[in-house]
Amino acid sequence: MKNRKIIGWSVFMIAVSFILVTVLALRSLNTVIDNNNEEMTTILASQIYDELNNELLTPIMVAQTMSHDYFLKKMLMQKDFPHDGETEEAVVSYLNSLCSGFNYNSAFVVSDKSRKYYTQKGYNKTVSPKTDTHDIWYSIFVDSNLKYDFDVDTDEVHDNQWTVFVNCRVENEDSELLGVCGVGVKMTSLQDILSKYEKRYGIKVNLIDENGLVQVDTDTINIENAVLEDAVASFKENADYTYTESDKGGYIVTKYVENFDWYLVVAKEETDAWGVYSSLILRSVLAFAVIIILLCVLMFGFLNKDWKELEIGARLDGMTGLLNKKTLIAETEEILSSFSYNTAAFVFMDLDHFKEVNDRLGHAMGDRVIKEAARGIQEIFRQDDIIGRFGGDEFCVFLKDVPENILYARLNELMDKLRAEYTDGVVTIPVTVSIGAVYYHGKHRITYQEMMEEADKALYKAKERGRDRYVFTKLS
C-alpha cells in the first residue's frame, strides 16, 4: 500500500510538472515566434539542410570508395572490359552487393576504353555521347575533371524513374582515366524528406543549381524543368543562410550546399508564425507525454525492451562507406605478410570533442561529423592507401612505400582539413583530431599488431599533450 501511494504521488507530481512546463513553454515559444521569425525559419532551414546532407553524404563516400577499390581498377585496366564471362559475373555481383547493402536504386561502372556500361543487372549498353543524347552526361562529367559530381537524370534501367546519380572518376596511379563509377539514389527518398517538412510547416522546399533550375522537388513535373528566379536573386556570395522577405509577407531562405554544389531553398508565401510552428510545439508536447507514460509503465514494471541488430555490409562501414574494422585489419595484414616495400606507415586518429557534439547537438549532428571527417580523410590520402573506420570516432590509414616528408605533409593537411566547428544556431562546438602515426623503415617484416600498438601509444600521447596534434613514432 505504501509503495502504491509513493507511485501515485510520483505520477501526480510528474503530471503537474508536465502541465506547468507545457504552459510556460507555450507562452515563451509564442513570444519567441512573434519576435524572432527570421531566426526560427533559419533554424528550420538548418534542420532540413542537416537531414539532406546526412542522406547524400553516404552515397558520396560509397562512390569514392568504389573509385579507390583495387578490384574495380584492376578490371577497368583490361583493354576489353570485361574480357570474359567470369569477370563480367564478378562485376555484376560487386555492383549488386552495393545496391542490396545500401538500398540504392542502382550501382554502375563504365570503362573509358570499351565504353561498356554495367549495372547490378548486368550489361546495359555501350555509352555513346555523340549518338545517344541520354549519354551526354558521360562526356560532360569526364571533361569537367571533377573527382565527383551529382547528376539528376532518368534511370533507363528502372523505367526512367528520376534518380540522383553520384558519378566518380576512376583513375590509375598516374591519374589517367580508367572509367566512371557510382551509385544512384532514388529521387523519392529525397522527396520524402522534403514532403515531410512541407506538410508539417506549410512551406515549399527545393534543391536548385546555380542557375535556379530545380534539381529536387516534391512535384516531379518541376524537376529539371522549372526555374526559381526569386531564389536566384536572393543568393549572396559567401553567405551562410540568406533570409529575404517578400512583398506579400512571406520569405525565402537559401543556403549553398557545398558537398552537392546545389542551393537549398525554403520558401513560404505568407508568414503565419503560429501556424508554422504550432505543429512543432504540439508534437513536442505529445513526445513529452509519451515519455511520461513510458516512465509510468516502467515504474509499474511493464516496460519491455525490443532490440534490433543493424545489419552492416561485409566490407564497408554502413555510415561512411569506408572499409570497416574487420576489412581494414585483414587487408593491412595481407600486405604486411608479403611486405616488399621500402617503407610503411600506420595512422591512428580520434576526433576531439566528439562526445560533446553528440551530447549537446544531438546524434544527427554527430553522424554528420563522422561522415564529413571520413570524407576529409579520403581526400587527403592516396587512392591505394587503406582507409577505414575503426569504430566510433576512430579512423585508421595504412600507407605503403611512402616517403617520410610526404607523410608529414599529409598529417599536417589532415589536421587542417578536419579542424571545424559545428553548431545548432545556439551552441557551437569545435572539432579537431588527435593522431598517432608510426613510420616503419626496415628490412624485417612487421605485423599489424606491432604497428597498431605503437600508433595507439602515440595517439595517447597526443591526447595527453592537449589534443589537436599528432605524435610521430619511427620504427626500424
C-alpha positions in Angstrom: 0.0 0.0 0.0 2.8 2.4 0.9 4.6 1.7 -2.4 1.4 2.4 -4.3 1.0 5.8 -2.5 4.6 6.7 -3.4 4.0 5.7 -7.0 0.7 7.6 -7.1 2.2 10.8 -5.7 5.2 10.4 -8.1 2.8 10.2 -11.1 0.8 13.1 -9.8 3.9 15.3 -9.3 5.2 14.4 -12.8 1.8 15.2 -14.3 1.6 18.6 -12.6 5.2 19.4 -13.6 4.4 18.4 -17.1 1.4 20.7 -17.3 3.3 23.7 -15.8 6.3 23.3 -18.1 4.0 22.9 -21.1 2.1 26.1 -20.3 5.3 28.1 -19.7 6.8 26.6 -22.8 3.8 27.6 -25.0 3.8 31.1 -23.7 7.5 31.5 -24.1 7.6 30.0 -27.6 4.7 32.1 -28.7 6.6 35.3 -27.7 9.8 34.0 -29.4 8.0 33.1 -32.6 6.3 36.6 -32.8 9.6 38.4 -32.3 12.2 36.1 -34.0 10.6 34.8 -37.2 13.9 35.1 -39.1 15.9 33.2 -36.5 13.2 30.5 -36.3 12.9 30.0 -40.0 16.7 29.8 -40.3 16.8 27.1 -37.7 14.1 25.2 -39.6 16.2 25.5 -42.8 19.2 24.3 -40.8 17.3 21.1 -39.8 16.3 20.4 -43.4 19.9 21.1 -44.5 21.3 18.6 -42.0 18.9 15.8 -42.9 19.6 16.2 -46.7 23.3 16.4 -46.0 23.2 13.2 -44.0 21.1 11.5 -46.7 23.6 12.2 -49.5 27.0 12.1 -47.8 27.0 8.3 -47.6 26.4 7.8 -51.4 29.4 10.2 -52.0 31.6 8.1 -49.7 30.4 4.8 -51.3 31.1 6.1 -54.8 34.6 7.4 -53.8 35.4 4.1 -52.1 34.4 2.3 -55.3 36.7 4.5 -57.3 39.6 3.6 -55.0 38.8 -0.1 -54.9 41.7 -2.1 -56.4 39.3 -4.9 -57.5 37.4 -2.4 -59.7 40.5 -0.6 -61.0 42.2 -3.8 -62.0 39.3 -4.8 -64.1 39.0 -1.4 -65.8 42.7 -1.7 -66.8 41.7 -4.5 -69.2 41.6 -3.4 -72.8 38.3 -5.1 -73.5 36.4 -4.8 -70.2 35.2 -7.3 -69.1 37.4 -9.8 -71.0 35.5 -12.9 -70.1 32.3 -14.2 -68.5 33.8 -14.8 -65.1 35.0 -11.2 -64.9 31.5 -10.0 -66.0 29.9 -12.1 -63.3 32.2 -10.7 -60.7 31.5 -7.1 -61.7 27.7 -7.6 -61.6 28.0 -9.4 -58.2 30.1 -6.5 -56.8 27.5 -3.9 -58.0 24.6 -5.9 -56.8 26.1 -6.2 -53.3 26.4 -2.4 -53.1 22.7 -1.9 -54.1 21.4 -4.5 -51.6 23.7 -3.4 -48.8 22.9 0.3 -49.1 19.4 0.1 -50.7 20.4 2.1 -53.7 18.4 2.3 -56.9 21.5 1.4 -58.9 25.2 0.9 -58.9 27.2 1.3 -62.1 30.6 1.3 -63.8 31.7 2.5 -67.3 35.0 1.6 -68.9 36.6 4.5 -70.6 38.4 2.1 -73.0 35.4 0.0 -74.1 32.7 2.4 -73.1 30.7 -0.6 -71.8 28.1 0.4 -69.2 27.4 -2.2 -66.4 24.8 -2.0 -63.6 23.8 -4.5 -60.9 21.5 -6.1 -63.5 24.4 -6.8 -65.9 25.5 -5.3 -69.2 23.3 -2.3 -70.1 24.7 -0.6 -73.2 27.8 0.9 -74.8 28.0 4.6 -73.9 27.9 6.9 -77.0 27.5 10.6 -76.2 27.7 11.5 -79.9 24.8 9.3 -81.0 22.7 9.0 -77.8 21.6 12.2 -76.0 21.0 10.2 -72.8 24.8 9.5 -72.7 25.8 13.2 -72.8 26.3 13.1 -69.0 29.4 10.9 -69.5 31.4 13.4 -71.7 30.2 16.4 -69.6 31.5 14.7 -66.4 34.8 13.5 -67.9 35.5 16.9 -69.5 34.8 18.6 -66.1 37.8 16.9 -64.5 35.8 16.8 -61.2 36.5 14.0 -58.8 32.8 13.5 -58.4 29.5 15.3 -59.1 25.7 14.9 -58.8 23.6 14.3 -61.9 19.8 14.3 -61.8 18.5 12.1 -64.6 16.1 9.4 -65.5 17.3 5.8 -64.9 16.9 3.8 -68.1 17.4 0.5 -66.1 14.4 1.3 -63.9 11.7 2.5 -66.2 13.1 6.0 -66.5 12.5 6.8 -62.8 14.0 10.1 -61.6 17.3 9.3 -59.9 20.1 11.3 -58.3 23.4 9.8 -59.6 26.7 10.2 -57.9 29.4 10.0 -60.6 33.0 9.4 -59.6 36.2 9.2 -61.6 38.3 6.0 -61.5 42.0 6.7 -62.2 45.2 4.8 -62.2 48.3 5.7 -60.2 49.3 8.1 -62.9 46.0 10.0 -62.7 44.9 8.6 -66.1 41.2 8.0 -66.5 40.1 4.3 -66.4 36.3 4.9 -66.2 33.4 6.3 -64.2 31.6 4.5 -61.4 28.9 5.5 -58.9 25.5 4.9 -57.4 22.0 6.1 -58.0 19.8 7.3 -55.1 16.0 7.2 -55.6 14.6 10.6 -56.1 11.7 9.5 -53.9 14.0 9.2 -50.9 14.8 12.9 -51.1 11.2 13.9 -52.0 10.0 12.1 -48.8 12.3 14.3 -46.7 11.1 17.5 -48.4 7.4 16.4 -48.3 7.7 15.8 -44.5 8.7 19.4 -43.9 6.4 20.9 -46.4 3.3 19.2 -44.9 4.4 19.9 -41.3 5.2 23.6 -41.7 3.3 24.7 -44.7 6.4 25.6 -46.7 8.0 24.8 -50.1 11.4 23.2 -50.2 13.7 22.8 -53.3 17.2 22.0 -54.3 18.3 24.0 -57.3 21.5 24.6 -59.2 23.3 28.0 -59.6 21.0 29.0 -62.5 17.9 28.3 -60.4 17.0 25.1 -62.3 15.1 22.7 -60.0 17.0 19.5 -59.2 14.8 18.1 -56.4 11.1 18.9 -55.9 8.2 17.1 -54.4 6.3 17.9 -57.6 8.1 15.7 -60.2 7.0 17.8 -63.1 9.3 20.7 -61.9 12.5 18.6 -61.8 14.9 19.8 -64.5 12.1 21.9 -65.8 11.2 24.8 -63.5 13.4 27.8 -62.7 13.2 29.7 -59.4 14.2 33.2 -60.4 13.3 34.7 -57.0 15.6 32.3 -55.2 18.5 33.1 -57.6 18.0 36.8 -56.9 18.4 36.1 -53.1 21.8 34.3 -53.5 24.6 36.1 -51.6 28.3 35.2 -52.1 29.9 33.6 -49.0 26.5 33.8 -47.1 25.5 31.2 -44.6 21.7 31.4 -44.6 20.2 34.2 -46.6 16.8 35.3 -45.4 14.7 37.5 -47.8 11.2 38.8 -47.1 8.7 39.0 -49.9 6.2 41.8 -50.6 3.3 39.6 -49.5 4.7 38.9 -46.1 6.3 35.6 -47.0 10.0 34.8 -47.1 12.7 32.8 -48.9 15.7 31.2 -47.1 18.6 30.0 -49.2 21.8 28.1 -48.3 24.6 26.9 -50.5 25.2 23.1 -50.1 28.9 22.8 -50.9 29.1 19.0 -51.0 26.5 18.9 -53.8 27.1 22.3 -55.5 23.4 23.0 -55.1 21.3 25.5 -53.2 18.7 24.7 -50.6 15.6 26.9 -50.9 12.9 27.1 -48.2 10.0 29.4 -49.1 6.6 30.5 -47.8 4.2 32.8 -49.5 2.7 34.3 -46.3 4.2 34.3 -42.8 1.9 32.7 -40.2 4.4 32.0 -37.4 2.0 30.3 -35.1 0.6 28.2 -37.8 4.1 27.1 -39.0 5.3 26.1 -35.5 2.2 25.1 -33.7 2.5 21.5 -35.1 6.2 21.5 -33.9 5.0 22.6 -30.4 2.2 20.0 -30.3 4.5 17.3 -31.4 7.0 18.2 -28.7 4.1 18.1 -26.1 3.0 14.7 -27.4 6.5 13.4 -27.3 6.9 14.6 -23.7 3.6 13.0 -22.8 4.7 9.7 -24.4 7.9 9.9 -22.3 5.9 10.4 -19.1 3.6 7.5 -20.0 6.6 5.2 -20.6 8.1 6.2 -17.3 4.9 5.3 -15.5 4.8 2.0 -17.3 8.4 1.4 -16.3 7.6 2.2 -12.6 4.9 -0.5 -12.7 7.3 -3.0 -14.2 5.6 -3.5 -17.6 8.3 -1.9 -19.9 9.5 -4.3 -22.5 12.8 -3.9 -24.4 12.9 -4.7 -28.0 16.4 -4.6 -29.5 17.1 -4.9 -33.2 20.5 -5.5 -34.7 21.7 -3.4 -37.5 23.0 -5.4 -40.5 26.2 -4.0 -42.0 27.9 -4.9 -45.1 30.7 -7.5 -45.2 33.4 -5.0 -46.3 32.1 -1.4 -45.8 31.2 0.7 -42.8 27.4 1.4 -43.1 27.6 5.0 -42.1 30.7 6.3 -44.0 31.2 3.9 -46.9 34.8 3.4 -45.8 36.3 0.0 -45.1 35.0 -1.5 -41.8 37.4 -2.6 -39.0 37.5 -6.2 -40.0 38.3 -5.5 -43.6 40.9 -2.8 -42.7 42.8 -5.2 -40.5 42.6 -8.1 -43.0 43.9 -6.0 -45.9 46.7 -4.5 -43.8 47.8 -7.9 -42.5 47.7 -9.3 -46.1 50.1 -6.6 -47.4 52.4 -6.8 -44.4 52.6 -10.6 -44.7 54.3 -10.3 -48.1 55.9 -6.9 -47.3 58.3 -5.9 -50.2 58.2 -2.1 -49.9 60.9 0.2 -48.5 58.7 2.0 -46.1 55.2 1.7 -44.5 53.1 3.9 -42.2 50.1 3.4 -39.9 48.0 6.4 -38.8 45.5 6.0 -36.0 43.3 9.0 -35.2 40.5 10.0 -32.9 38.2 13.0 -33.2 38.4 15.5 -30.3 35.2 16.7 -28.5 33.0 14.3 -30.5 31.2 13.1 -27.4 30.3 16.7 -26.6 28.8 17.1 -30.1 26.6 14.0 -29.5 25.6 15.1 -26.1 24.8 18.7 -26.8 24.0 18.9 -30.5 22.4 15.5 -30.9 23.2 12.3 -32.7 22.1 13.6 -36.1 24.9 16.2 -35.9 27.2 13.5 -34.6 26.6 11.4 -37.7 27.3 14.4 -39.9 30.6 14.9 -38.1 31.6 11.3 -38.7 30.6 11.4 -42.4 32.4 14.7 -43.1 35.5 13.5 -41.2 35.6 10.3 -43.3 35.3 12.3 -46.5 38.0 14.7 -45.4 40.4 11.7 -44.7 39.6 10.2 -48.0 40.5 13.4 -49.8 43.9 13.7 -48.1 45.3 10.2 -48.7 46.1 8.3 -51.9 43.8 6.0 -53.9 45.9 2.9 -52.9 46.1 3.7 -49.2 43.9 1.5 -47.0 41.4 3.8 -45.2 38.8 2.6 -42.7 36.6 3.4 -39.8 38.0 1.6 -36.7 34.8 2.3 -34.7 33.0 5.2 -33.1 35.0 8.3 -33.9 38.3 6.4 -34.6 39.8 6.0 -38.1 42.9 4.3 -39.4 45.0 4.6 -42.6 47.7 2.2 -43.7 50.2 3.6 -46.3 52.9 1.6 -48.2 56.0 2.9 -49.8 55.5 6.5 -48.6 58.4 9.0 -48.1 58.7 10.4 -44.6 58.4 14.0 -45.8 55.2 13.2 -47.7 53.7 11.6 -44.6 54.5 14.7 -42.5 52.8 16.8 -45.2 49.7 14.5 -45.2 49.4 14.7 -41.4 49.5 18.5 -41.4 47.0 18.7 -44.2 44.7 16.2 -42.3 44.9 18.4 -39.2 43.8 21.4 -41.1 41.1 19.5 -43.1 39.4 18.1 -40.0 39.5 21.2 -37.9 35.9 22.5 -38.0 33.1 24.0 -35.9 29.5 22.6 -35.6 26.5 24.5 -34.4 22.8 24.2 -33.9 22.4 28.0 -34.0 22.8 28.3 -30.3 25.7 26.1 -29.2 29.0 26.0 -31.2 31.5 23.1 -30.6 35.0 23.0 -32.2 36.0 19.6 -33.5 39.7 18.7 -34.0 41.7 15.5 -34.4 44.4 13.8 -32.4 46.7 11.5 -34.3 49.2 8.7 -33.6 51.5 7.9 -36.5 54.0 5.1 -36.9 56.6 5.2 -39.7 58.5 1.9 -40.4 61.8 1.8 -42.4 63.4 -1.6 -42.1 64.2 -4.9 -43.7 62.4 -7.4 -41.4 58.7 -8.0 -41.5 56.5 -6.0 -39.1 53.0 -7.1 -38.1 49.8 -5.1 -38.0 49.6 -5.7 -34.2 53.0 -4.1 -33.7 52.2 -1.0 -35.8 48.7 -0.7 -34.1 50.2 -0.8 -30.6 52.8 1.8 -31.3 50.2 4.0 -33.1 47.9 3.7 -30.1 50.6 4.8 -27.7 51.4 7.8 -29.9 47.7 8.7 -30.0 47.5 8.6 -26.2 50.5 11.0 -26.0 48.8 13.3 -28.5 45.7 13.4 -26.2 47.8 13.9 -23.1 49.6 16.9 -24.7 46.4 18.8 -25.3 44.7 17.3 -28.4 44.6 18.8 -31.9 48.1 17.5 -32.8 49.9 14.4 -33.9 52.7 12.4 -32.4 55.1 10.7 -34.8 57.0 7.5 -34.0 59.7 5.7 -36.1 60.4 2.0 -36.1 63.2 0.2 -37.9 
